[in-house]
Amino acid sequence: MNLSPEMMQMLASYGPILFMGFVFYFLLYRPQKKEQQRRTNMLDSLKKGDRVITAGGIHGAITALTEKLVTIKIADKVEINVSRTAISVNESDTKNNPKK
């Protein structure tokens, strides 16, 4: 394949831009997408009895679930309602929590 000087100049000018696009995709977008998918799977797999930690740092056990709300027992006779998206860690999930 014989490239003309105009084609070489065009490749030289657009090459760095394309390279930066690939770098941004593999270093920023793709890992963020994987983390978002992991979090969605964790929130979808919540069930009654799971031990969780909220984004605010509250530890407790799930006593009830709805589409948007989770009821967490944090002490004897003390239950709170939090948004499902406020759950940051499912301590009962052994595949995402290797300490157990």
N, C-alpha and C positions, 0 to 999 in steps of 0.2 A: 504494500500500500504506500503510495507516494503522497505525502502531505505537502500542500502548497504553503508558502510563507504566511499567507493570510490566515490559513487554518491553524498554523502553529502559534501565531500571535493571539488568535482567539482562545486557543487552549491555554496559553500562558496567562491570559487575563481572567478567564473563568475558572481555571483550575483551583486556585486557593479558595474561591467561594464554595465550590463543590466540596472540597476537602473539609472546610469548616462545617458544612451541612452534615456530612457524615459523622464528624466528631461530635457535634451537638446531638445527633440522633443516638449514637451509641453510648455517650457519656451522660446525657441528661434525660432525654425523653424515654428511652427504653427502660432504664432502671426505675424511673418514676412510675411508668405504666405497670411494671411488675409489682411494685409495692402497693399500688392502688388495687390491683387485682387480688393480692394477698389479703389486704384489709377487707375488701368486699366479701371474700370467702369466709374470713373470720367472723364478720358481723352476721352473715347468713347462717353460719353453723352454731350460733349461740343457742343454748337450751337451758331449761330449768335445772338449777343445781350447779351450774358452772360458777367457778370463782373468777371474778373479773376485777380489773382496776380501771377506773374512769380516767378521763383526761385531766381531771382535777386532783387525782391522786387518792380517791376514795376506794377502799378495798371492800368487797362484799360478795355475797352469793346471790345469784339470780333466783327470784321466787316467782316471777311472772313476766311474760313477754307479749308485746303486741307488735304491729307493723312498725310503729314509730317509737314506742316507749318500752323501757325495761325497768322492772321493779327490783331493787337490790336491797337485801337485808344486810345492814351494816353492824347491827348489834341486836341483843334480845329485845324484841318488841319495837324495833326501829327499822322501818323500811322507807326507802326514798324512790321516787320516780325520776329517771334520767332519760334523755334522748338516746336512742340506739346508737347514734353516731358518736356519742360521748364515751363509749367504751373504747379503751385504747389497747388493753391486753386481756386475753382470755387465759388465765393461769391454768385452767383445766385442760387446755389443748396441748397434748403431749408432743405433737409433731412440730409445733411452733414454740414450745417451751421445753427445751432439752434438759433442764435442771431436774425435772421430775423423773 
